[in-house]
Amino acid sequence: MSYIDKARVLGEALKQTPEVQAILSAEAAIKADPEANDAFLQYQEKERQIVTTQMISKVIPEKDALALIDLKVRLINKHPLIRTYFQAQQSFERVMAMVNLTITTTIHGMPSADQLPLPDEIKNMAQKVLESIGGGQQSKTMEIPKDMKLPPGLKLPQGFKIPGLPEER
Protein backbone atom coordinates (compact mmCIF):
# COMPACT_ATOMS: atom_id res chain seq x y z
CA MET A 1 0.00 0.00 0.00
CA SER A 2 1.46 3.39 -0.99
CA TYR A 3 1.77 6.22 1.48
CA ILE A 4 -0.98 8.10 -0.39
CA ASP A 5 -3.31 5.13 0.08
CA LYS A 6 -2.37 5.01 3.76
CA ALA A 7 -3.10 8.75 4.03
CA ARG A 8 -6.58 8.09 2.60
CA VAL A 9 -7.12 5.32 5.15
CA LEU A 10 -6.01 7.72 7.91
CA GLY A 11 -8.39 10.37 6.54
CA GLU A 12 -11.27 7.90 6.57
CA ALA A 13 -10.41 6.88 10.14
CA LEU A 14 -10.22 10.53 11.24
CA LYS A 15 -13.60 11.21 9.63
CA GLN A 16 -15.11 8.73 12.09
CA THR A 17 -13.65 10.41 15.19
CA PRO A 18 -15.95 12.23 17.60
CA GLU A 19 -13.98 15.42 16.91
CA VAL A 20 -14.71 15.42 13.17
CA GLN A 21 -18.30 14.35 13.76
CA ALA A 22 -18.67 17.32 16.14
CA ILE A 23 -17.35 19.70 13.45
CA LEU A 24 -19.74 18.30 10.85
CA SER A 25 -22.64 18.53 13.26
CA ALA A 26 -21.73 22.12 14.19
CA GLU A 27 -21.48 23.08 10.50
CA ALA A 28 -24.93 21.61 9.84
CA ALA A 29 -26.40 23.52 12.79
CA ILE A 30 -24.88 26.79 11.54
CA LYS A 31 -26.27 26.22 8.04
CA ALA A 32 -29.74 25.63 9.52
CA ASP A 33 -29.70 29.06 11.22
CA PRO A 34 -29.82 31.83 8.57
CA GLU A 35 -28.40 34.54 10.84
CA ALA A 36 -25.53 32.38 12.11
CA ASN A 37 -24.89 31.09 8.59
CA ASP A 38 -24.60 34.61 7.11
CA ALA A 39 -22.25 35.69 9.89
CA PHE A 40 -20.15 32.56 9.50
CA LEU A 41 -19.94 32.98 5.72
CA GLN A 42 -18.67 36.55 6.25
CA TYR A 43 -16.02 35.23 8.63
CA GLN A 44 -14.95 32.54 6.15
CA GLU A 45 -14.69 35.12 3.35
CA LYS A 46 -12.45 37.37 5.46
CA GLU A 47 -10.35 34.35 6.40
CA ARG A 48 -10.03 33.38 2.71
CA GLN A 49 -8.92 36.92 1.86
CA ILE A 50 -6.19 36.76 4.49
CA VAL A 51 -5.00 33.34 3.29
CA THR A 52 -4.89 34.64 -0.30
CA THR A 53 -2.94 37.72 0.81
CA GLN A 54 -0.51 35.49 2.68
CA MET A 55 -0.03 33.24 -0.35
CA ILE A 56 0.68 36.22 -2.60
CA SER A 57 2.73 38.54 -0.40
CA LYS A 58 3.70 36.24 2.52
CA VAL A 59 2.85 39.12 4.86
CA ILE A 60 -0.54 39.64 6.43
CA PRO A 61 -1.22 43.24 7.44
CA GLU A 62 -1.53 43.31 11.22
CA LYS A 63 -4.78 45.27 11.05
CA ASP A 64 -6.35 42.53 8.90
CA ALA A 65 -5.22 39.75 11.24
CA LEU A 66 -6.51 41.67 14.26
CA ALA A 67 -9.81 42.41 12.48
CA LEU A 68 -10.29 38.69 11.80
CA ILE A 69 -9.60 37.83 15.44
CA ASP A 70 -12.00 40.54 16.56
CA LEU A 71 -14.70 39.24 14.22
CA LYS A 72 -14.17 35.69 15.48
CA VAL A 73 -14.52 36.79 19.11
CA ARG A 74 -17.68 38.77 18.35
CA LEU A 75 -19.20 35.81 16.49
CA ILE A 76 -18.34 33.42 19.32
CA ASN A 77 -19.99 35.73 21.83
CA LYS A 78 -23.08 36.39 19.72
CA HIS A 79 -23.76 32.96 18.17
CA PRO A 80 -23.62 29.84 20.37
CA LEU A 81 -23.67 27.66 17.22
CA ILE A 82 -20.51 29.33 15.93
CA ARG A 83 -18.91 29.00 19.38
CA THR A 84 -19.66 25.28 19.29
CA TYR A 85 -18.07 25.03 15.84
CA PHE A 86 -14.84 26.73 16.94
CA GLN A 87 -14.69 24.57 20.08
CA ALA A 88 -15.08 21.45 17.93
CA GLN A 89 -12.43 22.75 15.55
CA GLN A 90 -10.05 23.31 18.47
CA SER A 91 -10.59 19.73 19.66
CA PHE A 92 -9.86 18.43 16.17
CA GLU A 93 -6.68 20.53 15.99
CA ARG A 94 -5.47 18.79 19.16
CA VAL A 95 -6.10 15.41 17.49
CA MET A 96 -4.19 16.53 14.40
CA ALA A 97 -1.31 17.83 16.52
CA MET A 98 -1.07 14.36 18.09
CA VAL A 99 -1.21 12.73 14.63
CA ASN A 100 1.53 15.05 13.33
CA LEU A 101 3.66 14.46 16.42
CA THR A 102 3.26 10.70 15.99
CA ILE A 103 4.35 10.91 12.33
CA THR A 104 7.28 13.18 13.17
CA THR A 105 8.53 11.01 16.00
CA THR A 106 8.21 7.92 13.81
CA ILE A 107 10.46 9.59 11.23
CA HIS A 108 12.94 11.33 13.52
CA GLY A 109 12.76 9.31 16.70
CA MET A 110 11.22 9.95 20.06
CA PRO A 111 12.72 12.54 22.36
CA SER A 112 13.30 11.36 25.87
CA ALA A 113 11.52 13.36 28.53
CA ASP A 114 14.95 14.64 29.60
CA GLN A 115 15.41 16.27 26.19
CA LEU A 116 12.23 18.29 26.50
CA PRO A 117 12.50 21.91 27.66
CA LEU A 118 10.02 21.35 30.50
CA PRO A 119 10.10 21.79 34.25
CA ASP A 120 10.77 18.50 36.08
CA GLU A 121 7.20 18.25 37.43
CA ILE A 122 5.81 18.18 33.86
CA LYS A 123 8.34 15.71 32.45
CA ASN A 124 6.52 12.68 33.91
CA MET A 125 3.30 13.69 32.16
CA ALA A 126 5.27 14.33 28.96
CA GLN A 127 6.84 10.87 29.18
CA LYS A 128 3.37 9.30 29.39
CA VAL A 129 2.28 11.21 26.26
CA LEU A 130 5.45 10.10 24.44
CA GLU A 131 4.79 6.49 25.44
CA SER A 132 1.21 6.69 24.13
CA ILE A 133 2.45 8.15 20.83
CA GLY A 134 4.93 5.31 20.52
CA GLY A 135 2.12 2.81 20.89
CA GLY A 136 3.89 1.15 23.80
CA GLN A 137 6.73 0.11 21.50
CA GLN A 138 10.35 1.02 22.03
CA SER A 139 11.49 3.43 19.33
CA LYS A 140 14.76 5.11 18.56
CA THR A 141 15.56 8.21 20.58
CA MET A 142 15.88 11.52 18.80
CA GLU A 143 19.48 12.69 18.78
CA ILE A 144 20.28 16.36 19.23
CA PRO A 145 23.46 17.30 17.33
CA LYS A 146 26.25 18.32 19.68
CA ASP A 147 26.90 21.50 17.67
CA MET A 148 23.25 22.59 17.61
CA LYS A 149 22.55 26.12 18.77
CA LEU A 150 19.37 28.09 19.28
CA PRO A 151 18.47 30.34 16.33
CA PRO A 152 19.44 34.00 16.86
CA GLY A 153 16.89 35.83 19.00
CA LEU A 154 15.32 32.62 20.36
CA LYS A 155 15.79 32.05 24.06
CA LEU A 156 14.52 29.27 26.26
CA PRO A 157 12.54 30.33 29.32
CA GLN A 158 14.64 30.67 32.45
CA GLY A 159 15.27 27.29 34.06
CA PHE A 160 14.52 25.34 30.86
CA LYS A 161 17.39 23.47 29.30
CA ILE A 162 17.85 20.87 26.63
CA PRO A 163 20.70 18.45 27.36
CA GLY A 164 23.50 18.99 24.87
CA LEU A 165 22.23 22.42 23.84
CA PRO A 166 24.34 25.25 25.21
CA GLU A 167 22.41 27.88 27.13
CA GLU A 168 22.93 31.34 25.69
CA ARG A 169 21.82 34.20 27.88
C-alpha contacts under 8 A as a table, 3 or more apart, distances in Angstrom:
res1	aa1	res2	aa2	distance
1	M	5	D	6.10
1	M	6	K	6.70
2	S	5	D	5.18
2	S	6	K	6.31
3	Y	6	K	4.89
3	Y	7	A	6.06
4	I	7	A	4.95
4	I	8	R	6.34
5	D	8	R	5.08
5	D	9	V	6.35
6	K	9	V	4.95
6	K	10	L	6.15
7	A	10	L	4.95
7	A	11	G	6.07
8	R	11	G	4.90
8	R	12	E	6.15
9	V	12	E	5.09
9	V	13	A	6.18
10	L	13	A	5.01
10	L	14	L	6.06
11	G	14	L	5.04
11	G	15	K	6.11
12	E	15	K	5.07
12	E	16	Q	6.77
13	A	16	Q	5.41
13	A	17	T	6.95
14	L	17	T	5.23
14	L	20	V	6.91
15	K	20	V	5.61
15	K	21	Q	7.00
16	Q	20	V	6.79
16	Q	21	Q	6.68
17	T	20	V	5.50
17	T	21	Q	6.26
18	P	21	Q	4.98
18	P	22	A	5.96
19	E	22	A	5.12
19	E	23	I	6.46
19	E	88	A	6.21
19	E	89	Q	7.61
19	E	91	S	6.13
19	E	92	F	5.16
19	E	95	V	7.90
20	V	23	I	5.05
20	V	24	L	6.25
20	V	88	A	7.69
20	V	92	F	6.45
21	Q	24	L	5.12
21	Q	25	S	6.05
22	A	25	S	5.05
22	A	26	A	6.02
22	A	85	Y	7.74
22	A	88	A	5.76
23	I	26	A	5.06
23	I	27	E	6.09
23	I	85	Y	5.88
23	I	88	A	5.32
23	I	89	Q	6.16
24	L	27	E	5.09
24	L	28	A	6.23
25	S	28	A	5.14
25	S	29	A	6.26
26	A	29	A	5.07
26	A	30	I	6.23
26	A	81	L	6.60
26	A	82	I	7.51
26	A	84	T	6.35
26	A	85	Y	4.96
26	A	88	A	7.66
27	E	30	I	5.14
27	E	31	K	6.24
27	E	85	Y	6.63
28	A	31	K	5.12
28	A	32	A	6.27
29	A	32	A	5.13
29	A	33	D	6.64
29	A	81	L	6.65
30	I	33	D	5.34
30	I	34	P	7.66
30	I	36	A	5.66
30	I	37	N	5.22
30	I	40	F	7.73
30	I	81	L	5.87
30	I	82	I	6.69
31	K	34	P	6.66
31	K	36	A	7.43
31	K	37	N	5.10
32	A	37	N	7.36
33	D	36	A	5.41
33	D	37	N	5.85
34	P	37	N	4.99
34	P	38	D	6.08
35	E	38	D	5.32
35	E	39	A	6.32
36	A	39	A	5.15
36	A	40	F	5.98
36	A	79	H	6.34
36	A	81	L	7.21
36	A	82	I	7.01
37	N	40	F	5.04
37	N	41	L	6.02
38	D	41	L	5.13
38	D	42	Q	6.30
39	A	42	Q	5.18
39	A	43	Y	6.38
39	A	75	L	7.27
40	F	43	Y	5.00
40	F	44	Q	6.19
40	F	75	L	7.77
40	F	82	I	7.21
41	L	44	Q	5.02
41	L	45	E	6.14
42	Q	45	E	5.12
42	Q	46	K	6.32
43	Y	46	K	5.23
43	Y	47	E	6.15
43	Y	68	L	7.40
43	Y	71	L	7.01
43	Y	72	K	7.11
44	Q	47	E	4.95
44	Q	48	R	6.06
45	E	48	R	5.01
45	E	49	Q	6.23
46	K	49	Q	5.06
46	K	50	I	6.37
46	K	68	L	6.83
47	E	50	I	5.18
47	E	51	V	6.28
47	E	68	L	6.92
48	R	51	V	5.07
48	R	52	T	6.08
49	Q	52	T	5.10
49	Q	53	T	6.12
50	I	53	T	5.00
50	I	54	Q	6.09
50	I	60	I	6.63
50	I	64	D	7.26
50	I	65	A	7.44
51	V	54	Q	5.01
51	V	55	M	6.16
52	T	55	M	5.06
52	T	56	I	6.24
53	T	56	I	5.20
53	T	57	S	5.86
53	T	58	K	7.02
53	T	59	V	7.20
53	T	60	I	6.40
54	Q	57	S	5.41
54	Q	58	K	4.28
54	Q	59	V	5.40
54	Q	60	I	5.60
55	M	58	K	5.59
57	S	60	I	7.66
60	I	64	D	6.94
60	I	65	A	6.71
61	P	64	D	5.38
61	P	65	A	6.53
62	E	65	A	5.12
62	E	66	L	6.06
63	K	66	L	5.12
63	K	67	A	5.96
64	D	67	A	4.99
64	D	68	L	6.22
65	A	68	L	5.22
65	A	69	I	6.37
66	L	69	I	5.07
66	L	70	D	6.06
67	A	70	D	4.99
67	A	71	L	6.08
68	L	71	L	5.06
68	L	72	K	6.13
69	I	72	K	5.05
69	I	73	V	6.23
70	D	73	V	5.19
70	D	74	R	6.21
71	L	74	R	5.11
71	L	75	L	6.10
72	K	75	L	5.13
72	K	76	I	6.11
73	V	76	I	5.10
73	V	77	N	6.19
74	R	77	N	5.16
74	R	78	K	6.06
75	L	78	K	5.08
75	L	79	H	5.63
75	L	82	I	6.64
75	L	83	R	7.41
76	I	79	H	5.56
76	I	80	P	6.47
76	I	82	I	5.74
76	I	83	R	4.45
76	I	86	F	7.90
77	N	80	P	7.08
77	N	83	R	7.24
79	H	82	I	5.35
79	H	83	R	6.38
80	P	83	R	4.89
80	P	84	T	6.14
81	L	84	T	5.10
81	L	85	Y	6.34
82	I	85	Y	4.95
82	I	86	F	6.32
83	R	86	F	5.25
83	R	87	Q	6.16
84	T	87	Q	5.09
84	T	88	A	6.13
85	Y	88	A	5.11
85	Y	89	Q	6.09
86	F	89	Q	4.87
86	F	90	Q	6.08
87	Q	90	Q	5.07
87	Q	91	S	6.36
88	A	91	S	5.11
88	A	92	F	6.28
89	Q	92	F	5.06
89	Q	93	E	6.17
90	Q	93	E	5.02
90	Q	94	R	6.47
91	S	94	R	5.22
91	S	95	V	6.59
92	F	95	V	4.99
92	F	96	M	6.24
93	E	96	M	4.97
93	E	97	A	6.03
94	R	97	A	5.02
94	R	98	M	6.33
95	V	98	M	5.17
95	V	99	V	6.27
96	M	99	V	4.83
96	M	100	N	6.00
97	A	100	N	5.10
97	A	101	L	6.00
98	M	101	L	5.01
98	M	102	T	6.05
98	M	133	I	7.65
99	V	102	T	5.09
99	V	103	I	6.29
100	N	103	I	5.10
100	N	104	T	6.05
101	L	104	T	5.04
101	L	105	T	5.99
101	L	133	I	7.80
102	T	105	T	5.28
102	T	106	T	6.08
102	T	133	I	5.54
102	T	134	G	7.24
103	I	106	T	5.10
103	I	107	I	6.34
104	T	107	I	5.17
104	T	108	H	5.96
104	T	109	G	7.58
105	T	108	H	5.07
105	T	109	G	4.61
105	T	110	M	4.98
105	T	111	P	7.76
105	T	142	M	7.88
106	T	109	G	5.57
106	T	110	M	7.22
106	T	134	G	7.91
106	T	139	S	7.84
108	H	142	M	6.04
109	G	139	S	6.56
109	G	140	K	5.01
109	G	141	T	4.91
109	G	142	M	4.36
109	G	143	E	7.80
110	M	130	L	7.25
110	M	134	G	7.83
110	M	139	S	6.57
110	M	140	K	6.18
110	M	141	T	4.70
110	M	142	M	5.07
111	P	114	D	7.87
111	P	115	Q	5.99
111	P	116	L	7.10
111	P	130	L	7.95
111	P	141	T	5.47
111	P	142	M	4.87
111	P	143	E	7.65
112	S	115	Q	5.35
112	S	116	L	7.04
112	S	127	Q	7.28
112	S	141	T	6.56
112	S	142	M	7.53
113	A	116	L	5.38
113	A	123	K	5.56
113	A	124	N	7.37
113	A	126	A	6.34
113	A	127	Q	5.34
114	D	117	P	7.91
114	D	123	K	7.27
114	D	162	I	7.49
114	D	163	P	7.25
115	Q	162	I	5.23
115	Q	163	P	5.84
116	L	123	K	7.56
116	L	161	K	7.83
116	L	162	I	6.18
117	P	156	L	7.76
117	P	160	F	5.11
117	P	161	K	5.40
117	P	162	I	5.55
118	L	122	I	6.26
118	L	123	K	6.20
118	L	160	F	6.02
118	L	161	K	7.76
119	P	122	I	5.62
119	P	123	K	6.57
119	P	159	G	7.55
119	P	160	F	6.60
120	D	123	K	5.18
120	D	124	N	7.53
121	E	124	N	6.63
121	E	125	M	7.99
122	I	125	M	5.42
122	I	126	A	6.26
123	K	126	A	4.85
123	K	127	Q	6.03
124	N	127	Q	5.07
124	N	128	K	6.45
125	M	128	K	5.18
125	M	129	V	6.48
126	A	129	V	5.09
126	A	130	L	6.19
127	Q	130	L	5.00
127	Q	131	E	6.12
128	K	131	E	5.06
128	K	132	S	6.26
129	V	132	S	5.11
129	V	133	I	6.23
130	L	133	I	5.07
130	L	134	G	6.20
131	E	134	G	5.06
131	E	135	G	6.43
131	E	136	G	5.66
131	E	137	Q	7.74
132	S	135	G	5.13
132	S	136	G	6.16
133	I	136	G	7.73
134	G	137	Q	5.59
134	G	138	Q	7.07
134	G	139	S	6.93
144	I	148	M	7.08
144	I	164	G	7.00
144	I	165	L	7.86
145	P	148	M	5.30
145	P	164	G	7.73
146	K	164	G	5.92
146	K	165	L	7.09
147	D	165	L	7.79
148	M	165	L	6.31
149	K	165	L	6.28
149	K	166	P	6.74
150	L	154	L	6.17
150	L	155	K	7.17
150	L	165	L	7.81
151	P	154	L	5.60
155	K	168	E	7.36
155	K	169	R	7.45
156	L	160	F	6.05
156	L	161	K	7.15
157	P	160	F	5.58
161	K	165	L	7.37
161	K	167	E	7.02
162	I	165	L	5.42
162	I	166	P	7.96
